[in-house]
């Protein structure tokens, strides 16, 4: 992991995977570690739970990168931001439409629904924001390289992908939204804005009559007004989506697939690895998060048998009960660890060329910079210390 974040040619790291596997914590820990190793980092998170803000000691994150006080060494720095889906959509409209058109779009009820709740909008806006951040970094580099050397604000962007139902949504969202905007229904609704004669065609009249009955006249009017005003932006959405997609395929990007050692999560990771290969995306490796680490170097069956012997004594002492309980916890941990190892081994057999790092689960949730630093060290290969040992009965942490 240190080789990836130390490589100056790597400018974007994308942490992806299914929901609940720890992408947010991993993204924050990687960004913090990179800043401590001299990179100027911006981490973009899309996690609605806002754990990242708490872990970084910030009261809130919004759509503007904010510096993290005290983070960074050797010239490194860390900025953090949380994607505001609607604000990003608004910024796109304001930047690429005339003031009159922008006002018309922003005030439209259909746009309000599309920009805040339409399936795939969050993933698409994550792509938009990534493109904006990278363009800003490149512009700063071009302005400062010649006169002052490379002093741009960021030289590394770490992206925490949306907590989607499927890990593939992040890659599919631009195409889905573009398909919506280019669809036949949208083009049909756009027809009145493209020629008065089209309004009076018998076919269009029949369609609008049917839609009026299903949607209601006001809803249809709002949609038609939105589409007519939005028409000038259609091509730009697709163009920027293609540009960001090409950026993700560039060798300056590194995809890290994050998974937990559970069958469903590893299956999703396998699908994503295969998809990245199909799309020619640069896969850097797999992070297996929250691996169970047994308490002792003792076989689980032996520990279970020893616990039963202690419990079976005619007059067990308090110490006997404590040791028996500890051995029982270890035995359960051994069984869980063995099951997780089988799952990870199955993935490795199917994808032998994918580099892998395994991160041990901690006994407590990560809620501060110290915890993120520990995760960063574990990502870099440090072994779990005795004081970090996991409680086998503890709930999984993100």
NORJO-V479618 format. One record per residue. N is the residue number from 1. PHI is phi in whole degrees, 0 to 359 (none if undefined). OMEGA is omega in whole degrees, -180 to 180 (* if undefined). BURIAL is 1 if it has 24 or more other ideal C-beta (glycine too) atoms within 12 Angstrom, else 0. Layout:
n=N phi=PHI omega=OMEGA burial=BURIAL
n=N phi=PHI omega=OMEGA burial=BURIAL
//
This chain:
n=1 phi=none omega=178 burial=1
n=2 phi=296 omega=178 burial=0
n=3 phi=297 omega=180 burial=0
n=4 phi=290 omega=-176 burial=1
n=5 phi=285 omega=177 burial=1
n=6 phi=275 omega=-177 burial=0
n=7 phi=284 omega=-177 burial=0
n=8 phi=293 omega=178 burial=0
n=9 phi=281 omega=176 burial=0
n=10 phi=275 omega=-177 burial=1
n=11 phi=249 omega=180 burial=1
n=12 phi=223 omega=172 burial=1
n=13 phi=241 omega=-179 burial=1
n=14 phi=249 omega=176 burial=1
n=15 phi=265 omega=-175 burial=1
n=16 phi=229 omega=-179 burial=1
n=17 phi=154 omega=-179 burial=1
n=18 phi=286 omega=-177 burial=1
n=19 phi=290 omega=174 burial=1
n=20 phi=80 omega=-178 burial=1
n=21 phi=257 omega=178 burial=1
n=22 phi=98 omega=180 burial=1
n=23 phi=298 omega=-177 burial=1
n=24 phi=296 omega=179 burial=1
n=25 phi=298 omega=180 burial=1
n=26 phi=297 omega=-180 burial=1
n=27 phi=299 omega=-179 burial=1
n=28 phi=295 omega=-179 burial=1
n=29 phi=294 omega=178 burial=1
n=30 phi=296 omega=-180 burial=1
n=31 phi=297 omega=180 burial=1
n=32 phi=296 omega=-180 burial=1
n=33 phi=295 omega=179 burial=1
n=34 phi=297 omega=178 burial=1
n=35 phi=296 omega=179 burial=1
n=36 phi=292 omega=180 burial=1
n=37 phi=259 omega=170 burial=1
n=38 phi=103 omega=179 burial=0
n=39 phi=274 omega=173 burial=1
n=40 phi=262 omega=-163 burial=1
n=41 phi=244 omega=167 burial=1
n=42 phi=237 omega=178 burial=1
n=43 phi=252 omega=-180 burial=1
n=44 phi=252 omega=179 burial=1
n=45 phi=245 omega=-180 burial=1
n=46 phi=237 omega=-177 burial=1
n=47 phi=281 omega=-178 burial=1
n=48 phi=290 omega=180 burial=0
n=49 phi=285 omega=176 burial=0
n=50 phi=61 omega=177 burial=1
n=51 phi=294 omega=-178 burial=1
n=52 phi=299 omega=180 burial=1
n=53 phi=301 omega=-179 burial=1
n=54 phi=294 omega=-177 burial=1
n=55 phi=295 omega=-179 burial=1
n=56 phi=269 omega=177 burial=1
n=57 phi=75 omega=179 burial=1
n=58 phi=258 omega=-180 burial=1
n=59 phi=288 omega=-179 burial=0
n=60 phi=197 omega=171 burial=0
n=61 phi=241 omega=177 burial=1
n=62 phi=221 omega=-173 burial=0
n=63 phi=279 omega=180 burial=1
n=64 phi=243 omega=178 burial=0
n=65 phi=300 omega=180 burial=1
n=66 phi=242 omega=180 burial=1
n=67 phi=292 omega=176 burial=1
n=68 phi=263 omega=-176 burial=1
n=69 phi=298 omega=175 burial=0
n=70 phi=82 omega=-179 burial=0
n=71 phi=270 omega=177 burial=1
n=72 phi=113 omega=177 burial=1
n=73 phi=208 omega=179 burial=0
n=74 phi=54 omega=180 burial=0
n=75 phi=89 omega=-179 burial=0
n=76 phi=278 omega=179 burial=1
n=77 phi=208 omega=-180 burial=1
n=78 phi=222 omega=170 burial=1
n=79 phi=247 omega=-179 burial=1
n=80 phi=228 omega=178 burial=1
n=81 phi=208 omega=175 burial=1
n=82 phi=242 omega=-178 burial=1
n=83 phi=296 omega=169 burial=1
n=84 phi=258 omega=-171 burial=1
n=85 phi=303 omega=-177 burial=1
n=86 phi=292 omega=-180 burial=1
n=87 phi=297 omega=178 burial=0
n=88 phi=296 omega=178 burial=1
n=89 phi=298 omega=178 burial=1
n=90 phi=300 omega=-180 burial=1
n=91 phi=297 omega=178 burial=1
n=92 phi=297 omega=180 burial=1
n=93 phi=298 omega=-177 burial=1
n=94 phi=294 omega=-177 burial=0
n=95 phi=280 omega=-171 burial=0
n=96 phi=241 omega=176 burial=1
n=97 phi=234 omega=176 burial=1
n=98 phi=295 omega=-180 burial=0
n=99 phi=305 omega=180 burial=0
n=100 phi=294 omega=180 burial=0
n=101 phi=295 omega=-179 burial=1
n=102 phi=300 omega=179 burial=1
n=103 phi=297 omega=180 burial=0
n=104 phi=295 omega=-180 burial=1
n=105 phi=291 omega=-175 burial=1
n=106 phi=297 omega=-179 burial=1
n=107 phi=273 omega=-175 burial=0
n=108 phi=280 omega=-179 burial=1
n=109 phi=299 omega=180 burial=0
n=110 phi=294 omega=177 burial=1
n=111 phi=297 omega=180 burial=1
n=112 phi=302 omega=179 burial=0
n=113 phi=289 omega=-178 burial=0
n=114 phi=297 omega=-173 burial=1
n=115 phi=283 omega=-176 burial=1
n=116 phi=243 omega=-173 burial=0
n=117 phi=217 omega=-178 burial=0
n=118 phi=290 omega=-178 burial=0
n=119 phi=300 omega=179 burial=0
n=120 phi=97 omega=-178 burial=1
n=121 phi=295 omega=-179 burial=1
n=122 phi=299 omega=180 burial=1
n=123 phi=296 omega=-180 burial=1
n=124 phi=295 omega=-179 burial=1
n=125 phi=292 omega=172 burial=1
n=126 phi=297 omega=176 burial=1
n=127 phi=295 omega=179 burial=1
n=128 phi=300 omega=-178 burial=1
n=129 phi=294 omega=176 burial=1
n=130 phi=301 omega=178 burial=1
n=131 phi=299 omega=179 burial=1
n=132 phi=296 omega=-179 burial=1
n=133 phi=297 omega=-179 burial=1
n=134 phi=293 omega=179 burial=1
n=135 phi=298 omega=178 burial=0
n=136 phi=296 omega=179 burial=0
n=137 phi=296 omega=180 burial=1
n=138 phi=295 omega=180 burial=1
n=139 phi=298 omega=178 burial=0
n=140 phi=295 omega=179 burial=0
n=141 phi=295 omega=-179 burial=1
n=142 phi=294 omega=-179 burial=0
n=143 phi=285 omega=-171 burial=0
n=144 phi=256 omega=-175 burial=0
n=145 phi=303 omega=-173 burial=0
n=146 phi=292 omega=-173 burial=0
n=147 phi=271 omega=-169 burial=0
n=148 phi=234 omega=-172 burial=0
n=149 phi=86 omega=-175 burial=0
n=150 phi=281 omega=179 burial=0
n=151 phi=240 omega=-179 burial=0
n=152 phi=297 omega=-174 burial=1
n=153 phi=296 omega=180 burial=1
n=154 phi=228 omega=168 burial=1
n=155 phi=240 omega=176 burial=1
n=156 phi=211 omega=176 burial=1
n=157 phi=244 omega=178 burial=1
n=158 phi=253 omega=-175 burial=1
n=159 phi=247 omega=172 burial=1
n=160 phi=264 omega=-174 burial=1
n=161 phi=287 omega=-175 burial=1
n=162 phi=301 omega=177 burial=1
n=163 phi=283 omega=-172 burial=1
n=164 phi=274 omega=173 burial=1
n=165 phi=299 omega=-179 burial=0
n=166 phi=233 omega=178 burial=1
n=167 phi=295 omega=-178 burial=1
n=168 phi=278 omega=-175 burial=1
n=169 phi=299 omega=-177 burial=1
n=170 phi=298 omega=180 burial=1
n=171 phi=279 omega=-175 burial=1
n=172 phi=276 omega=-172 burial=1
n=173 phi=302 omega=-179 burial=1
n=174 phi=301 omega=-180 burial=1
n=175 phi=292 omega=180 burial=1
n=176 phi=295 omega=-179 burial=1
n=177 phi=292 omega=177 burial=1
n=178 phi=297 omega=179 burial=1
n=179 phi=296 omega=177 burial=0
n=180 phi=299 omega=-176 burial=1
n=181 phi=290 omega=179 burial=1
n=182 phi=259 omega=-174 burial=0
n=183 phi=292 omega=-177 burial=0
n=184 phi=296 omega=-178 burial=0
n=185 phi=296 omega=180 burial=0
n=186 phi=298 omega=-180 burial=1
n=187 phi=294 omega=178 burial=0
n=188 phi=293 omega=179 burial=1
n=189 phi=293 omega=-180 burial=1
n=190 phi=281 omega=-174 burial=1
n=191 phi=306 omega=-179 burial=1
n=192 phi=301 omega=-179 burial=1
n=193 phi=283 omega=-175 burial=1
n=194 phi=253 omega=178 burial=0
n=195 phi=172 omega=-177 burial=0
n=196 phi=304 omega=-177 burial=0
n=197 phi=294 omega=-177 burial=0
n=198 phi=291 omega=-177 burial=0
n=199 phi=298 omega=-171 burial=0
n=200 phi=266 omega=179 burial=0
n=201 phi=291 omega=-177 burial=0
n=202 phi=298 omega=-179 burial=0
n=203 phi=297 omega=-179 burial=0
n=204 phi=294 omega=179 burial=1
n=205 phi=298 omega=179 burial=0
n=206 phi=294 omega=-178 burial=0
n=207 phi=294 omega=-178 burial=1
n=208 phi=295 omega=177 burial=1
n=209 phi=297 omega=179 burial=0
n=210 phi=294 omega=-179 burial=0
n=211 phi=293 omega=177 burial=0
n=212 phi=301 omega=-179 burial=0
n=213 phi=292 omega=-177 burial=0
n=214 phi=279 omega=-173 burial=0
n=215 phi=264 omega=-172 burial=0
n=216 phi=99 omega=-174 burial=0
n=217 phi=297 omega=-176 burial=0
n=218 phi=292 omega=179 burial=0
n=219 phi=298 omega=180 burial=0
n=220 phi=297 omega=178 burial=1
n=221 phi=297 omega=178 burial=0
n=222 phi=299 omega=-180 burial=1
n=223 phi=296 omega=-179 burial=1
n=224 phi=296 omega=179 burial=1
n=225 phi=296 omega=179 burial=1
n=226 phi=298 omega=-177 burial=1
n=227 phi=297 omega=180 burial=1
n=228 phi=297 omega=180 burial=1
n=229 phi=288 omega=-175 burial=1
n=230 phi=277 omega=-172 burial=1
n=231 phi=305 omega=-178 burial=1
n=232 phi=293 omega=-178 burial=0
n=233 phi=265 omega=-175 burial=1
n=234 phi=306 omega=-177 burial=1
n=235 phi=297 omega=-179 burial=0
n=236 phi=295 omega=178 burial=0
n=237 phi=299 omega=-180 burial=1
n=238 phi=295 omega=-179 burial=0
n=239 phi=297 omega=-180 burial=0
n=240 phi=291 omega=177 burial=1
n=241 phi=298 omega=179 burial=1
n=242 phi=293 omega=179 burial=0
n=243 phi=294 omega=179 burial=0
n=244 phi=292 omega=178 burial=1
n=245 phi=298 omega=177 burial=1
n=246 phi=295 omega=177 burial=0
n=247 phi=297 omega=178 burial=1
n=248 phi=293 omega=179 burial=1
n=249 phi=279 omega=-177 burial=1
n=250 phi=293 omega=-179 burial=0
n=251 phi=287 omega=173 burial=0
n=252 phi=275 omega=178 burial=1
n=253 phi=251 omega=177 burial=1
n=254 phi=232 omega=176 burial=1
n=255 phi=268 omega=173 burial=1
n=256 phi=244 omega=178 burial=1
n=257 phi=272 omega=-179 burial=1
n=258 phi=254 omega=180 burial=1
n=259 phi=214 omega=169 burial=1
n=260 phi=259 omega=-175 burial=1
n=261 phi=281 omega=178 burial=1
n=262 phi=245 omega=-175 burial=1
n=263 phi=305 omega=-178 burial=0
n=264 phi=295 omega=-179 burial=0
n=265 phi=294 omega=180 burial=1
n=266 phi=289 omega=176 burial=1
n=267 phi=295 omega=177 burial=0
n=268 phi=297 omega=178 burial=1
n=269 phi=298 omega=178 burial=1
n=270 phi=297 omega=177 burial=1
n=271 phi=300 omega=-177 burial=1
n=272 phi=291 omega=177 burial=1
n=273 phi=301 omega=179 burial=1
n=274 phi=293 omega=179 burial=0
n=275 phi=294 omega=178 burial=1
n=276 phi=301 omega=178 burial=1
n=277 phi=295 omega=179 burial=0
n=278 phi=298 omega=-177 burial=0
n=279 phi=271 omega=-180 burial=0
n=280 phi=59 omega=176 burial=0
n=281 phi=269 omega=-176 burial=1
n=282 phi=284 omega=179 burial=1
n=283 phi=276 omega=180 burial=1
n=284 phi=267 omega=179 burial=1
n=285 phi=160 omega=-179 burial=1
n=286 phi=246 omega=173 burial=1
n=287 phi=251 omega=177 burial=1
n=288 phi=263 omega=-171 burial=1
n=289 phi=264 omega=174 burial=1
n=290 phi=66 omega=174 burial=1
n=291 phi=290 omega=178 burial=1
n=292 phi=281 omega=179 burial=1
n=293 phi=246 omega=179 burial=1
n=294 phi=300 omega=-177 burial=1
n=295 phi=290 omega=-174 burial=1
n=296 phi=229 omega=171 burial=0
n=297 phi=272 omega=-176 burial=0
n=298 phi=218 omega=180 burial=0
n=299 phi=301 omega=-177 burial=0
n=300 phi=298 omega=180 burial=1
n=301 phi=293 omega=178 burial=0
n=302 phi=296 omega=179 burial=0
n=303 phi=296 omega=180 burial=1
n=304 phi=296 omega=179 burial=1
n=305 phi=295 omega=180 burial=0
n=306 phi=294 omega=179 burial=1
n=307 phi=296 omega=180 burial=1
n=308 phi=294 omega=179 burial=0
n=309 phi=295 omega=179 burial=0
n=310 phi=294 omega=179 burial=1
n=311 phi=294 omega=-176 burial=0
n=312 phi=275 omega=179 burial=0
n=313 phi=296 omega=-178 burial=0
n=314 phi=297 omega=179 burial=0
n=315 phi=226 omega=-179 burial=0
n=316 phi=292 omega=177 burial=0
n=317 phi=278 omega=176 burial=0
n=318 phi=299 omega=179 burial=0
n=319 phi=297 omega=178 burial=0
n=320 phi=302 omega=-178 burial=0
n=321 phi=293 omega=179 burial=0
n=322 phi=295 omega=-179 burial=0
n=323 phi=294 omega=179 burial=0
n=324 phi=298 omega=178 burial=1
n=325 phi=296 omega=179 burial=0
n=326 phi=294 omega=178 burial=1
n=327 phi=294 omega=179 burial=1
n=328 phi=295 omega=176 burial=1
n=329 phi=299 omega=179 burial=1
n=330 phi=298 omega=-179 burial=1
n=331 phi=297 omega=177 burial=1
n=332 phi=296 omega=178 burial=1
n=333 phi=298 omega=178 burial=1
n=334 phi=298 omega=180 burial=1
n=335 phi=295 omega=178 burial=0
n=336 phi=296 omega=-179 burial=1
n=337 phi=297 omega=179 burial=1
n=338 phi=295 omega=178 burial=0
n=339 phi=296 omega=179 burial=0
n=340 phi=297 omega=-180 burial=1
n=341 phi=297 omega=178 burial=0
n=342 phi=297 omega=-180 burial=0
n=343 phi=296 omega=-179 burial=1
n=344 phi=293 omega=179 burial=1
n=345 phi=297 omega=177 burial=0
n=346 phi=298 omega=177 burial=0
n=347 phi=297 omega=-178 burial=1
n=348 phi=299 omega=179 burial=1
n=349 phi=293 omega=-180 burial=0
n=350 phi=283 omega=-178 burial=0
n=351 phi=227 omega=-173 burial=1
n=352 phi=294 omega=-176 burial=0
n=353 phi=264 omega=180 burial=0
n=354 phi=272 omega=177 burial=1
n=355 phi=298 omega=-174 burial=0
n=356 phi=218 omega=171 burial=1
n=357 phi=233 omega=-179 burial=1
n=358 phi=250 omega=-177 burial=1
n=359 phi=248 omega=-179 burial=1
n=360 phi=291 omega=175 burial=1
n=361 phi=288 omega=178 burial=1
n=362 phi=263 omega=-178 burial=1
n=363 phi=287 omega=-178 burial=1
n=364 phi=230 omega=177 burial=0
n=365 phi=291 omega=177 burial=1
n=366 phi=270 omega=-174 burial=1
n=367 phi=225 omega=180 burial=1
n=368 phi=208 omega=-178 burial=1
n=369 phi=296 omega=178 burial=1
n=370 phi=300 omega=178 burial=0
n=371 phi=296 omega=178 burial=1
n=372 phi=296 omega=178 burial=1
n=373 phi=298 omega=178 burial=1
n=374 phi=299 omega=178 burial=1
n=375 phi=299 omega=178 burial=1
n=376 phi=299 omega=178 burial=1
n=377 phi=293 omega=178 burial=1
n=378 phi=295 omega=176 burial=1
n=379 phi=298 omega=-179 burial=1
n=380 phi=277 omega=173 burial=1
n=381 phi=113 omega=178 burial=0
n=382 phi=293 omega=179 burial=0
n=383 phi=279 omega=-179 burial=0
n=384 phi=294 omega=179 burial=1
n=385 phi=275 omega=-179 burial=0
n=386 phi=299 omega=-178 burial=0
n=387 phi=288 omega=179 burial=0
n=388 phi=265 omega=-170 burial=1
n=389 phi=306 omega=-175 burial=1
n=390 phi=281 omega=171 burial=1
n=391 phi=274 omega=-174 burial=0
n=392 phi=298 omega=180 burial=1
n=393 phi=268 omega=-176 burial=0
n=394 phi=288 omega=176 burial=0
n=395 phi=291 omega=178 burial=0
n=396 phi=300 omega=178 burial=1
n=397 phi=250 omega=-179 burial=1
n=398 phi=279 omega=* burial=1
//
